[in-house]
Amino acid sequence: MLEIVRQQMICIVAPGWPGEGEISQPLQQALHDLFNDVAVVHFASIGLLPAMADAAEQRPSLMLELAVEEGLSPYDLLYRLIYHAGGAMWSLFGSMYSPNAEEPTDQQKQQLLGRLMGCLSIADGAFVGARDRSVRQIQIEAELLKQTRSEARTLKQKYGNDRTAFALALARWAYTNPGFEWAAKPAPRSYWRGKGAGIGAKLAYPVRALVLWFVVVWLVGALPRAYNWFFGEPHPVVQAIEDAASKTSEILLAMSGHFLLALAVIAFLVWLFLVPLPAQFVSWRRWLKSIQRELERPTETISSLSTYVAGWVIGVPLLLAVAACAIAYTLAPLAYALAPDYMARTIETKMPKLTGLELTEIGVVAIIVVLCIGALFSWLNRRFTTLSERFFHPLEDDVPRAQQIHPSIERCEAREVNGIQHMISLTDLRGPQGWSAWCIRVSLRIVTFAGRVFFTQGWLGDAPGIHFGHWHIIDNGRRFLFCSNYDGNFGGYLDDFINGASSGTTLAWRWTELNPRVPAVAGQPGIAQPRSFPPTRFLIYRGVKCELKFKSYARDSMLPNLYRFVACNATLDEINLATGLRDALFGERNEKNDDLIMRAIET
């Protein structure tokens, strides 16, 4: 499932670019014709990546970014591009491998295909905003939206404010238009945007997996007994194997039950602390918000520092203790099976014998104590205002310098000012690089899974407007490449992550840094002084919340593009609106569809 998403966004990173920092106009036109003809590429861009300081090849790498339709394998995609009659891919890459061959033979094309497959990087993490839509679908739905708005202006004088009659007239017009026969079929939707959109469908998968696990484990123990009942007592060796299988099955069933019970208790405690208690007690709600605020505070204060220290001294040991108890409870059946006498005589005698009522009383007392402590601190803040102000006063200046934007980046953003914006970011992985690469891949797989299953309406968390965003670990796990095609402007784009998806962004970027590097070619940005990602706390806090530091870091990591292709210059909202209009015009007539039609033509 994740592979499908990751293969939609690929980057070809070919070292040894012999050219300058420009793509000629004839080649740009040839690339436009190529991508328009194959009609499967949503976005494409070309950039130059500076060589690493210790690389054997000090010429820059040519990076071709491709965001394509779902279901295409990278090999099939590159085959289509390389064997296209226009020869644009050979004009772009051929000089790097066969500089003297102007007209490539089939053998040279096959060699180029093999070399580019060797330079291919499938996204380690990816997010698609306009899901389940082909290039052609987006284009024809945009035309439907355009013509429907034009027809609406014609019908406006006749129907006025009668929304129902107006929507019905537009639906009849669209239905009788032979150019829109394709729209009579509902827009395609994948499982997670269709039947699997509800929370029940999402919970069904883990429930099915658990049921299947219990059935398989039970069968491992039941089948030997059924065999003995049917055929009689087996050979002693076979009997020993069957006994071991049955015993293992019993232990696994008991451990699985213990694990589910421990997980249920932990989930209940988390729900209790985060939902009912904040809803019932103002002081508890204020305490939780203050903890989050202090952990994410961009400036270093006594309050934020003390919260961080308290988290390590109290929070982390408490979480580790809970995890240790859950693991011990899960493994208890195995321990009793392997060493029953030791467990009965040694372990059980040291464990306190508490009833359920006593455990409940302890929990209630603990909650009351925490509430009283929170109320005490709240009273102290109100009573001693001067001390409180000093407690929350920043200890250091947050940003040593303002953002600096390289002219080449400004020119790229100026070219796209009325269209879909684009970003290329290149950073280095912190040491140890193997550990950083592993952590980034795990976090990116989580982001990709969440985007595929939960964030299906074009929003990544609370961050809107992302068409295609993808992350790559390149250069043998030493550098981190990020490419994004998004709506709006750069500042607003980062604001969406800061305010809407800060935890995931911090988790993905916290393992990176910026090391000094020379420009790829003259006129492009380099890095003179090393930079670090803003400091984080407990993996997901702070980080991007240091807004100016993060924006400055992101700006310093950016590289310009030399070429850009956009199949359809429509915002994500316009794409979703056009798809919704298609379904509303050709769907059943009801108030919901009428409102959607009117909203589409009035926007």
C-alpha positions in Angstrom: 0.0 0.0 0.0 2.7 2.5 0.9 4.8 1.4 -2.1 2.0 2.6 -4.4 2.2 6.1 -2.9 6.0 6.2 -2.9 6.3 5.2 -6.5 4.2 8.2 -7.6 7.1 10.5 -6.7 10.6 9.7 -7.9 13.8 11.6 -8.3 16.6 10.8 -10.7 19.9 12.0 -9.2 22.6 11.7 -11.9 26.1 12.8 -10.8 28.5 14.5 -13.1 26.4 17.3 -14.8 28.8 18.8 -17.4 26.5 21.8 -18.4 25.8 25.2 -17.0 23.1 26.4 -14.7 20.5 26.8 -17.4 18.3 24.5 -19.6 18.0 25.8 -23.2 14.7 26.9 -24.4 14.5 24.2 -27.2 15.1 21.5 -24.6 12.5 23.0 -22.2 10.0 23.0 -25.1 11.0 19.4 -25.9 10.4 18.4 -22.3 7.0 20.1 -22.2 6.0 18.2 -25.4 7.3 15.0 -23.9 5.4 15.3 -20.6 2.2 16.4 -22.4 2.4 13.5 -24.8 2.9 10.8 -22.2 0.0 12.4 -20.2 0.9 10.7 -16.9 3.1 13.4 -15.3 1.4 15.9 -12.9 4.6 17.8 -12.1 8.2 17.8 -13.1 11.2 19.9 -12.3 15.0 19.9 -12.8 17.6 21.1 -10.3 21.3 20.9 -9.6 22.4 19.3 -6.4 25.9 20.5 -5.1 28.4 17.7 -4.8 29.4 16.6 -1.3 32.8 18.0 -0.1 34.4 14.5 0.0 32.8 13.2 -3.2 35.1 11.8 -5.9 32.9 13.6 -8.5 32.9 17.3 -7.7 30.6 18.3 -10.5 26.9 18.8 -9.5 24.3 16.1 -9.8 21.4 16.7 -12.2 18.1 16.0 -10.4 14.9 15.3 -12.3 11.8 15.2 -10.1 8.6 13.5 -11.4 5.2 13.3 -9.7 3.1 10.9 -11.7 -0.2 9.0 -11.7 -0.8 6.1 -9.4 -0.1 2.6 -10.6 2.9 3.2 -12.8 6.1 1.4 -12.1 9.3 3.5 -12.3 10.7 1.2 -15.0 7.6 1.6 -17.3 7.6 5.4 -16.7 11.3 5.8 -17.7 10.8 3.5 -20.7 8.0 5.7 -22.0 10.1 8.8 -21.5 13.3 7.6 -23.0 11.8 5.9 -26.0 9.6 8.9 -26.8 10.1 10.0 -30.4 11.1 13.5 -29.4 14.3 12.3 -27.7 14.1 14.9 -24.9 15.4 12.5 -22.2 18.5 11.8 -24.4 19.1 15.5 -24.9 19.0 16.0 -21.2 21.0 13.0 -19.9 22.8 11.7 -23.0 25.6 14.1 -22.9 26.5 12.8 -19.4 27.1 9.2 -20.7 27.6 9.5 -24.5 28.6 13.1 -25.3 29.3 12.4 -29.0 26.1 10.6 -29.9 23.5 13.0 -31.2 21.1 10.4 -32.5 21.0 7.5 -30.0 20.6 3.9 -31.2 18.2 1.5 -29.4 21.1 0.0 -27.6 22.2 3.4 -26.3 18.6 4.1 -25.2 18.6 0.8 -23.3 21.9 1.7 -21.7 20.5 5.1 -20.7 17.5 3.4 -19.2 19.7 1.1 -17.1 21.9 4.1 -15.9 18.9 6.1 -15.0 17.3 3.2 -13.1 20.6 3.1 -11.2 20.2 6.8 -10.3 16.6 6.4 -9.4 15.3 7.3 -5.9 11.8 6.3 -5.0 10.3 8.5 -2.3 11.1 7.3 1.3 8.0 9.2 2.3 5.3 10.9 0.3 1.9 12.6 0.4 -0.6 13.1 -2.4 -3.2 15.9 -2.0 -5.3 15.3 -5.2 -5.8 11.6 -4.7 -7.2 9.1 -7.3 -7.1 11.6 -10.2 -5.3 11.1 -13.4 -3.8 14.1 -15.4 -6.5 13.8 -18.0 -9.2 13.7 -15.3 -8.0 16.9 -13.7 -7.8 18.7 -17.0 -11.3 17.7 -18.2 -12.9 18.4 -14.8 -11.3 21.8 -14.8 -12.9 22.4 -18.3 -16.2 21.2 -16.9 -16.0 23.7 -14.0 -15.1 26.5 -16.4 -17.9 25.8 -18.8 -20.4 25.4 -16.0 -19.5 28.8 -14.6 -19.9 30.3 -18.0 -23.3 28.7 -18.5 -24.3 29.8 -15.0 -23.8 33.4 -15.9 -26.1 33.0 -18.8 -28.8 31.4 -16.7 -28.5 33.7 -13.7 -31.0 36.3 -15.0 -33.6 33.6 -15.6 -33.5 31.8 -12.3 -32.2 34.6 -9.9 -32.0 33.3 -6.3 -34.0 30.1 -6.9 -31.1 27.8 -6.0 -33.0 24.5 -6.6 -34.3 25.5 -10.0 -30.9 27.0 -10.9 -29.0 23.8 -10.0 -31.5 21.6 -11.8 -31.2 23.7 -15.0 -27.4 23.4 -14.8 -27.6 19.7 -14.3 -29.9 19.3 -17.3 -27.6 21.4 -19.4 -24.6 19.3 -18.4 -26.5 16.0 -18.9 -27.6 16.9 -22.5 -24.1 18.2 -23.5 -22.5 15.4 -25.5 -19.0 16.7 -24.6 -19.6 15.7 -21.0 -20.7 12.0 -21.5 -17.6 11.0 -19.6 -18.8 12.7 -16.5 -21.9 10.5 -16.2 -19.7 7.9 -14.5 -18.8 8.9 -10.9 -15.3 10.1 -10.3 -13.0 7.2 -9.2 -12.2 6.9 -5.5 -9.9 4.5 -3.9 -11.0 2.4 -0.9 -9.8 4.9 1.7 -11.6 7.8 0.1 -14.7 5.7 -0.6 -16.0 2.8 1.4 -13.0 3.0 3.8 -13.5 6.7 4.6 -15.4 6.0 7.8 -13.7 5.3 11.2 -15.5 1.9 11.3 -13.9 0.7 8.1 -10.5 1.9 9.3 -10.9 -0.1 12.6 -12.0 -3.2 10.7 -8.5 -3.9 9.4 -6.7 -4.2 12.8 -9.7 -6.1 14.2 -9.6 -8.6 11.3 -5.8 -9.0 11.8 -6.3 -9.7 15.5 -9.1 -12.2 14.8 -7.0 -14.0 12.2 -4.0 -14.1 14.6 -6.1 -15.7 17.3 -7.7 -18.2 14.9 -4.3 -19.2 13.5 -2.7 -19.6 17.0 -5.8 -21.6 18.2 -5.6 -23.9 15.2 -1.9 -24.7 15.9 -3.0 -26.2 19.2 -6.3 -27.6 18.1 -5.2 -29.5 15.0 -2.9 -32.0 16.9 -5.8 -32.9 19.3 -8.1 -33.3 16.4 -5.6 -35.6 14.7 -5.2 -37.7 17.8 -9.0 -38.0 18.1 -9.4 -39.1 14.5 -6.4 -41.4 14.1 -5.6 -42.5 17.7 -2.4 -42.1 19.7 0.6 -41.3 17.6 4.3 -42.3 17.9 6.0 -40.9 21.1 8.2 -38.6 19.0 5.2 -37.2 17.1 3.3 -37.0 20.4 6.2 -34.9 21.9 6.0 -32.5 18.9 2.3 -32.2 19.2 2.5 -31.5 22.9 5.1 -28.8 22.3 2.8 -27.2 19.6 -0.2 -27.3 21.8 1.7 -25.8 24.7 3.1 -23.1 22.5 -0.3 -22.3 21.2 -1.7 -22.0 24.7 1.2 -19.7 25.8 0.8 -17.5 22.6 -3.0 -17.2 23.2 -2.5 -16.2 26.8 0.3 -13.7 25.9 -1.9 -12.2 23.2 -4.8 -11.8 25.6 -2.5 -10.2 28.2 -1.1 -7.8 25.5 -4.6 -6.7 24.4 -5.7 -6.2 28.0 -2.6 -4.1 28.8 -3.1 -2.1 25.6 -6.7 -1.5 26.5 -5.8 -0.3 30.0 -3.1 2.1 28.6 -5.6 3.4 26.0 -8.2 3.9 28.7 -5.7 5.9 30.9 -4.6 8.0 27.9 -8.3 8.7 27.1 -9.1 9.5 30.8 -6.2 12.0 31.1 -6.8 13.7 27.7 -10.6 13.7 27.3 -12.8 13.4 30.5 -10.5 15.0 33.0 -9.8 18.2 30.9 -13.5 18.5 30.2 -14.5 18.3 33.8 -11.7 20.2 35.5 -10.5 23.6 34.4 -7.2 23.3 36.3 -6.4 20.0 34.6 -7.1 21.4 31.2 -5.0 24.5 31.9 -2.2 22.2 33.2 -2.2 20.1 30.0 -2.2 23.2 27.8 0.6 24.8 29.8 2.8 21.6 29.4 2.3 21.6 25.6 2.9 25.4 25.4 6.1 25.2 27.4 7.4 22.2 25.4 6.7 24.0 22.2 7.8 27.5 23.4 10.3 28.8 20.7 12.3 30.8 23.3 14.3 29.4 26.1 12.7 30.4 29.5 13.0 29.2 33.0 9.4 27.8 32.6 10.2 25.9 29.4 13.5 24.6 30.8 11.9 23.4 34.0 9.1 21.7 32.1 11.7 19.9 29.9 13.7 18.8 33.0 10.6 17.7 34.8 9.7 15.6 31.7 13.0 13.8 31.9 12.9 13.4 35.7 9.2 12.5 36.1 7.5 11.9 32.7 10.1 9.6 31.0 10.6 7.3 34.1 6.8 7.1 34.5 6.3 6.1 30.9 9.1 3.6 31.0 7.5 2.1 34.2 4.2 1.8 32.5 5.8 0.2 29.5 7.8 -2.2 31.7 4.6 -3.2 33.5 2.8 -3.8 30.2 5.7 -5.9 28.9 6.0 -7.9 32.2 2.2 -8.6 32.2 2.4 -9.7 28.5 5.3 -12.1 29.1 3.9 -13.5 32.4 2.3 -16.6 30.7 5.7 -17.5 29.2 7.5 -17.0 32.5 4.9 -19.2 34.3 5.3 -21.9 31.6 9.1 -21.9 31.8 9.7 -21.5 35.5 6.4 -22.0 37.4 8.1 -22.8 40.8 10.3 -19.7 40.7 7.3 -17.5 39.8 5.1 -18.9 42.6 7.8 -18.9 45.3 9.8 -15.8 44.5 8.0 -13.4 42.3 4.4 -13.7 43.7 5.6 -13.3 47.3 7.1 -9.9 46.5 4.1 -8.6 44.6 1.6 -6.5 46.6 -1.8 -8.0 46.9 -4.2 -5.1 46.0 -7.9 -5.4 45.2 -9.5 -3.5 42.3 -11.1 -1.1 44.7 -7.7 -0.3 46.3 -6.2 0.3 42.9 -9.1 2.6 41.9 -8.6 4.6 45.2 -4.9 5.0 44.5 -5.7 6.3 41.0 -8.2 8.8 42.3 -5.9 10.1 45.0 -3.1 10.5 42.4 -5.4 12.6 40.1 -6.5 14.7 43.1 -2.9 15.4 44.0 -2.0 16.5 40.4 -5.1 18.7 40.3 -4.1 20.3 43.6 -0.6 20.9 42.4 -1.9 22.5 39.2 -4.2 24.7 41.2 -1.4 25.8 43.5 0.8 26.8 40.6 -2.1 28.7 39.1 -2.6 30.6 42.3 1.1 31.4 42.6 1.1 32.8 39.1 -1.8 35.1 39.9 -0.4 36.1 43.4 3.2 36.8 42.5 3.0 38.4 39.1 6.5 39.8 39.0 8.0 36.4 39.8 5.8 34.9 37.1 6.9 37.3 34.5 10.6 36.5 35.2 9.8 32.8 35.2 8.4 33.1 31.6 10.8 35.7 30.3 13.2 34.5 27.5 16.7 33.8 28.5 18.2 34.3 25.1 17.5 36.0 21.7 15.6 33.6 19.5 17.0 34.3 16.1 20.6 35.6 15.5 19.8 36.9 12.1 16.9 37.4 9.7 16.1 35.3 6.7 18.3 35.7 3.6 16.8 34.7 0.3 19.2 34.0 -2.6 18.3 35.8 -5.8 18.0 32.5 -7.8 15.3 31.4 -5.3 13.5 34.7 -5.6 13.5 34.4 -9.4 12.0 30.9 -9.2 9.2 32.1 -6.8 8.5 35.1 -9.0 8.0 32.8 -12.1 5.4 30.8 -10.1 3.7 33.7 -8.4 0.4 33.1 -10.1 0.6 29.3 -10.1 1.5 26.3 -8.0 4.7 27.0 -6.1 7.6 24.6 -5.8 10.4 23.9 -3.3 13.6 21.9 -3.4 15.4 21.4 -0.1 18.7 19.6 0.4 20.1 19.0 3.9 22.7 16.7 5.5 21.9 13.9 7.9 23.3 14.2 11.4 25.7 11.7 12.7 25.6 8.8 13.2 24.1 8.9 9.7 22.9 5.3 9.7 20.8 5.9 12.8 19.4 9.2 11.5 18.5 7.6 8.2 16.7 4.8 10.0 14.8 7.2 12.2 13.8 9.4 9.3 12.6 6.4 7.2 10.4 5.2 10.1 8.9 8.6 10.7 8.3 9.0 6.9 6.6 5.7 6.7 4.2 6.8 9.4 3.5 10.0 7.6 2.9 8.2 4.3 0.6 5.7 6.0 -1.4 8.4 7.8 -1.7 10.4 4.5 -2.9 7.3 2.7 -5.4 6.1 5.2 -6.5 9.0 7.3 -5.7 12.3 5.6 -7.6 11.6 2.4 -9.2 15.0 1.6 -6.0 16.9 0.6 -4.9 18.0 4.1 -1.8 16.6 5.8 -2.8 17.0 9.4 -4.1 20.6 9.4 -1.8 21.7 6.6 -3.7 22.3 3.3 -2.7 23.0 -0.3 0.0 20.2 -0.8 -0.3 18.6 -4.2 2.7 16.3 -4.0 5.3 16.3 -1.2 8.0 13.8 -1.0 11.2 13.0 0.9 14.3 11.1 -0.3 17.4 9.9 1.5 20.1 10.0 -1.1 23.9 9.7 -1.5 24.1 6.4 0.5 22.2 7.7 3.4 24.1 11.0 3.9 21.7 13.6 2.5 18.0 14.4 2.8 16.1 15.7 -0.3 12.6 17.2 0.0 10.5 18.4 -2.9 7.1 19.9 -2.7 4.4 21.3 -5.1 2.0 23.5 -3.1 -0.5 26.3 -3.3 0.0 29.8 -1.9 3.4 31.2 -1.0 6.4 30.0 0.8 5.8 31.8 4.1 2.2 30.6 4.2 3.2 27.1 3.3 5.6 26.9 6.2 3.1 28.5 8.5 0.7 25.7 7.7 3.3 23.2 8.9 4.2 25.2 11.9 0.6 25.6 13.0 -1.0 22.5 11.5 1.5 19.6 11.2 4.3 20.7 13.5 4.9 17.3 15.2 5.4 15.4 12.0 7.5 18.1 10.4 9.8 18.3 13.5 10.1 14.5 13.6 11.1 14.3 10.0 13.6 17.2 10.0 15.1 17.0 13.5 17.8 14.5 12.3 19.2 17.0 9.7 21.7 19.8 9.6 23.3 22.1 7.0 27.0 21.6 6.4 29.1 24.1 4.4 28.8 23.5 0.6 29.8 25.4 -2.5 27.2 26.4 -5.1 26.4 23.8 -7.7 27.2 26.4 -10.4 27.8 30.1 -10.4 24.7 32.1 -9.5 23.2 29.4 -7.2 23.2 29.4 -3.4 25.8 27.8 -1.3 26.3 27.5 2.5 29.2 29.3 4.2 28.5 28.5 7.8 27.1 25.2 9.3 23.5 25.4 10.6 21.5 23.1 12.8 17.9 22.4 12.8 16.1 24.3 15.7 16.4 22.3 19.0 13.7 19.8 19.7 12.2 18.3 22.8 11.0 14.7 23.1 11.4 14.2 19.4 8.2 16.0 18.3 8.1 19.3 20.3 9.6 22.7 19.7 11.6 22.4 16.5 9.5 24.1 13.8 7.7 26.1 16.5 10.9 28.2 16.6 9.3 29.9 13.6 12.0 32.3 12.5 14.8 29.8 13.1 12.9 27.2 11.1 12.1 29.5 8.2 15.7 30.7 8.1 16.9 27.0 8.1 14.4 26.1 5.4 15.5 29.1 3.3 19.2 28.2 3.6 18.5 24.6 2.5 16.6 25.6 -0.7 17.9 25.2 -4.2 16.4 26.7 -7.4 14.9 24.8 -10.2 16.1 25.1 -13.8 12.9 23.8 -15.3 9.3 23.3 -14.2 6.4 21.4 -15.8 2.8 21.7 -14.4 0.2 19.6 -16.2 -2.8 21.6 -14.9 -2.3 24.9 -13.1 -5.2 24.5 -10.7 -5.2 24.8 -6.9 -6.1 21.8 -4.8 -9.3 23.5 -3.8 -10.2 24.0 -7.4 -9.4 20.4 -8.2 -11.6 19.1 -5.4 -14.3 21.6 -6.3 -14.3 20.4 -10.0 -14.5 16.7 -8.9 -17.4 17.5 -6.5 -19.2 19.5 -9.2 -18.9 16.5 -11.6 -20.5 14.2 -9.0 -23.2 16.8 -8.1 -24.2 17.6 -11.7 -24.6 13.9 -12.7 -25.7 12.5 -9.3 -29.1 12.4 -7.8 -30.9 15.6 -7.2 -30.9 16.5 -3.5 -30.2 19.6 -1.4 -26.6 18.6 -0.8 -25.7 18.3 -4.5 -27.6 21.5 -5.3 -25.6 23.4 -2.6 -22.4 22.0 -4.0 -23.3 23.1 -7.6 -24.1 26.6 -6.4 -20.9 26.8 -4.3 -18.9 25.7 -7.3 -20.2 28.5 -9.6 -20.2 31.2 -6.9 -16.6 30.6 -5.7 
